[in-house]
Amino acid sequence: MEHYREHGDGYGYNPEDERENPNQTSKYDEALHKYNTKLNDDEIAEKTAKLIEKHLEENNTLEVKKFLFNCIDLTTLKCTDSETSVMKFTEKVNEFVDRYPDLKNVAAICVYPNMAEIVNDTLEADDVKIACVSGGFPSSQTFIEVKVAETAMALHAGADEIDIVISVGKFLSGDYEGMCDEIEELKEVCGDKHLKVILETGALGSASNIKKASILSMYCGADFIKTSTGKEKPAATPEAAYVMCQAIKEYFLETGRKVGFKPAGGINSVHDALVYYTIVKELLGEEWLTNERFRLGTSRLANLLLSEIVGSETKFF
Ligand SMILES: O=C[C@H](O)COP(=O)(O)O
């Protein structure tokens, strides 16, 4: 909890005030009460579709595609990953600088935590971060002690950023405290390093749940909120992105803290990327159009974007 006192949680919460009173509203319920979490799924779908229809085409430009490329968390999260394959993957990112000197590189390489060291040893490209999934990714179904150890080891091995998944089971059964305690503990382990909190929106079942999970994750110290692991279906959707960006905006207005947004999972086309860009631009504005606050988690998009940027099909990565 130290970390959040330092940050200022914006709700006047003092852990010393906690009392053993079953009738007391939890601090998490109090936090949620500050936001509209009763959302209608059909209305969200309609608003999202209208926003995309109105604004997508104006963002279909070379400059936006170059920007989006520089927001990619270039991901390999396969059971077949090996030190050799991850080393080659990282070497491509190193080579990118010479091959495309006029373009900015991807934002980060995203790997399993046991691959942090090989990426750290291989990576030479400036400004490319090492992101590691952690905390029992992708199910989050393991002991908190294991999550803490895994996260600490990934950071020790060179990770700059950590991507964890909320305890979806705890959230859906109303155990907000159990879910939030874990995020807070893992944020403490991360310290200044960015913590991205994955909601696994496809498993949450409703826009209202996505909004609640977004608010609680930010309240517990998430530096980014991220849609999906890519291991569950549905993965990222425009509607989930709409709700999460709304939550980020409202949380910013309430607390003054700017939390980043990472759509991830199943992003398979340049059109998908433009959709998420459009939602971020319209709901959060220019201040979020930086790879410090906007990332695209994807294992397939880089070559597709690059092909459109350079004007011919390329399979560089
Ligand atoms: O965090 C990123 C995702 O795991 C990537 O998912 P994807 O393989 O569907 O692009």
The ligand as an SDF file (V2000), in Angstrom:
LIG
                    3D

 10  9  0  0  0  0  0  0  0  0999 V2000
   -0.2870   -9.2360  -25.3920 O   0  0  0  0  0  0  0  0  0  0  0  0
   -0.4410   -9.4970  -26.5610 C   0  0  0  0  0  0  0  0  0  0  0  0
   -1.2450  -10.5930  -27.0450 C   0  0  0  0  0  0  0  0  0  0  0  0
   -0.9660  -11.7440  -26.3500 O   0  0  0  0  0  0  0  0  0  0  0  0
   -1.0680  -10.8050  -28.4990 C   0  0  0  0  0  0  0  0  0  0  0  0
   -2.1460  -11.5250  -28.9880 O   0  0  0  0  0  0  0  0  0  0  0  0
   -2.1770  -12.0130  -30.5120 P   0  0  0  0  0  0  0  0  0  0  0  0
   -1.1800  -13.1240  -30.5930 O   0  0  0  0  0  0  0  0  0  0  0  0
   -3.5730  -12.4380  -30.7270 O   0  0  0  0  0  0  0  0  0  0  0  0
   -1.7660  -10.8480  -31.3710 O   0  0  0  0  0  0  0  0  0  0  0  0
  1  2  2  0
  2  3  1  0
  3  4  1  0
  3  5  1  0
  5  6  1  0
  6  7  1  0
  7  8  2  0
  7  9  1  0
  7 10  1  0
M  END
$$$$
